[in-house]
Amino acid sequence: MTIPEFLLHSYFLVPLALLLLGFCFYYFFRHARLSALKRSLDFQLFEISLPRPGKEEGKSFKDTIAKVEQFYYGMLEVKPYFVLEIVSPSTENETNFYAAVPRQYASFLEKQVYSIFPEAELRHESADYNIFKYGAPNAGALVTLKQNNVLPIKTYENLAADPTEIIANTFSSLEREKDGAAVQIVVDTTGNDLKQNIERSIKLLEAGTPLKTALKGGESLAGSFLKVLSGGRIHEDSDAQTMSQDVVVREARGEIIKLLNEKISRPVLRANIRLVVSSSEPERAGRILNEIKSFFSQFTNPVGNSFYAKDLGRGRLRNFFYKFSFRLFDSGTAVHLNISELTSIFHFPSYEIFAPKVKFLKLKKSEPPANLPQEGLLLGKNNFRDKETEARIAEDDRRRHFYLVGQTGTGKSVLMKNMILQDIKAGNGVCFIDPHGDSVEEILGQIPKERWDDVIYFNPGDVTRPFGLNMLEYNPEHPEQKTFIVNELLEIFNKLYDMSVAGGPMFEQYFRNAALLVMAHPESGNTMLEISRVLSDTEFRRLKLSKCKNEVVKNFWVSEAEKAGGDAALPNMVPYITSKFDTFLSNEIMRPILCQQKSTISFREAMDGQKIFLINLSKGRLGETNAHLLGMILVGRLFMAAMSRVDTPESERKDFYLYMDEFQNITTKTISAILSEARKYRLSLTIAHQFIGQLEEDIKKAVFGNVGSLASFRVGEEDAEFLEKYFEPVFTREHLINISNYNAYIKLLINGQTSRPFNIETYPPEQSDQSVAEIVKEDSAVKYGHPLSEVEAEISHRYLIS
């Protein structure tokens, strides 16, 4: 082939070769890009949340952060890379922590996190978060190292405070629906030669090999070291300066070796660090980005390396956001960081983080006991590491009573309503004393039709058809009930009026004998109205004395009361005593209830017949004192009815479930006896209130000494300190203080044995039908109430006849 022919062929072949080469490059990069995109779409995103850590004695924030290093060591198994992100989405008002791994490593990530942070919660995010607001200006920066990759930065071990505080504060200043921001770290785990290369360089340096040769990085790598050591005044093209550089290198050789050893003291990985901000205002986006960039300045090592965050222009942002959105690793912009350096940049907050919007777990979760009953009353559900377990309490364990405590609005009433409705639907006998009235109204609207006939609805505020509630009524077959009634009434008045101040032994003596005298002959009147009359009406008292067979009572009136003089004279004692209960007898709401000779219902029959006894003690119409009085009378009557079951074999006694909200207002010291003895009479209590300070010391001891199961919703610091001993070591006072609404920590009695505490979430209440509630209330009023005019007429008639 002649030269002209060769040139002619070359003229065509060269462009063809270039075209073919270009096509190959295009195909290669396109295939690589699609492969990377496909791989990124197979990633699973997890939100990782931890409880706010508490300060441990003798430990610093560095001990908390050091745990994350163990996490990174485990993550070396994830190939080809994993992603960590600190994010403040535009749709939320919290700073969240995320991790993304290839799908096949999802369970590995969970095990890795749980092994180091047992209290953590991982939530798989099926939909990605969004920091971008449509049409809003965006800003981004790529974080690189100023000097050569082999030189180390300053780590958390050499810092005085948790470095995350800066970025947490910045993110906490973002405004919801206006700003969004993220720090993304993509960590490649395939660069196994990074550490070996540095080790080889160290050996060459120690052997005296020139710096350029030892590092095998050519002039650019050597120049990077020399630039650090010379303050940036190096010019490679000067012979004189080259000689000067050699002197500097010889003197600094030991320092370089030390820095390199520092770098490889832990595994070295490649990472992309991306900063992304979106804001409705362009200037604000730039300002937020600069604040995030300042986070990296604290890692500057004066004799080592430092970060440099480079803002990206409009032309490069599109590709940058693409890689950010699809979480792609880019080897061309990667920095080389060891595990300690990575830990310094991304770790979960320590106790030193006080930024208000960092998302901490408000609920610590704990695995439920393995022997949870499969049947029984459903209390809630336990979600522990993606496994949902129903929490139930067995019938026999309920007989040891259930105690609930928690601040208002935390979910106590929801749990009680759910329990009550289950009892109702199961056909059980139940009584609920509601101090507010709202819960009772909702329950009425959810009662199944087949149980409407079992409902007894007592609303003292309904004066059109008042119920009768006679505290002095007793069963003649159980005359011992009279003593219980008098003692309980004395306890009630003592609670209402503090009789140690307003009463004393004289009040007790006169009241006790007056009540016993009235009950000695029920036929001539046997209500609180008659107690007042037997004190003030001589003729009525003589009538009662003529029918009384209790010689001790008769002797008191004939030989003591009627003959006493001075301050103890009967005319002086009467107003002193009657003033305590005339307040109720003169009240238009209370008199028709308390002065009916026969109670509307038989409490014993209600218990044995498994009735649904719902009591509305709303203070709005009644007043606080009246509501408390009625509540205490009701509880006393229920306990007396339960004790009367002594005439029935224990195996034949049907369970009856008594629920009391704000129970401290409607119980006397008798609650101690109820808690200790009610079990054998098949009266099971569920009692609730807001804080322990509401309880008298004797009642507090009785409650915590007798209840089998207890549940704590969110409480205050003082209560948390007291309750901690019942829930440790699983839950601490911090957990009790910070638990979310409708969640509780529970210590359940299982097969008669206390169990390890665990957490539950209550089920939401069912929808109530108000029309059903009205039907049930009307039926109950007709069946158990009496027209007011008839009641008042009966009271007047009895008064005149007697």
Secondary structure, 3 states (H helix, E strand, C coil): CCHHHHHHHHHHHHHHHHHHHHHHHHHHHHHHHHHHHHHHHCEEEEEEECECCCCCCCCCHHHHHHHHHHHHHHHCCCCCEEEEEEEECCCCCCEEEEEEEEHHHHHHHHHHHHHHCCCCEEEEECCCCCCCCCCCCEEEEEEEECCCCCCCCCCHHHCCCCCHHHHHHHHHCCCCCCEEEEEEEEEECCCCHHHHHHHHHHHHHHCCCCHHHHHCCHHHHHHHHHHHHHCCCCCCCCHHHHHHHHHHHHHHHHHHHHHHHHHCCCCEEEEEEEEEEEECCHHHHHHHHHHHHHHHHHHCCCCCCCEEEEECCHHHHHHHHHHHHCCCCCHHHCEEEEHHHHHHHCCCCCCCCCCCCECCECCCCCCCCCCCCCCCEEEEEEEECCEEEEEEECHHHHCCCEEEECCCCCCHHHHHHHHHHHHHHCCCEEEEEECCCHHHHHHHCCCCHHHHHHEEEECCCCCCCCCCCCCCCCCCCCCCHHHHHHHHHHHHHHHHHCHHHHCCHHHHHHHHHHHHHHHCCHHHCCCHHHHHHHHHCHHHHHHHHHHCCCHHHHHHHHHHHCCCCHHHCHHHHHHHHHHHHHHHHCCCCCHHHHCCCCCCCCHHHHHHCCCEEEEECCHHHHCHHHHHHHHHHHHHHHHHHHHHHHHCCHHHCCCEEEEEECHHHCCCCCHHHHHHHHHHHCEEEEEEECCHHHCCHHHHHHHHHHCCEEEECCCCHHHHHHHHHHHCCCCCHHHHHHCCCCEEEEECEECCEECCCEEEECCCCCCCCHHHHHHHHHHHHHHHCCCHHHHHHHHHHHHHHC
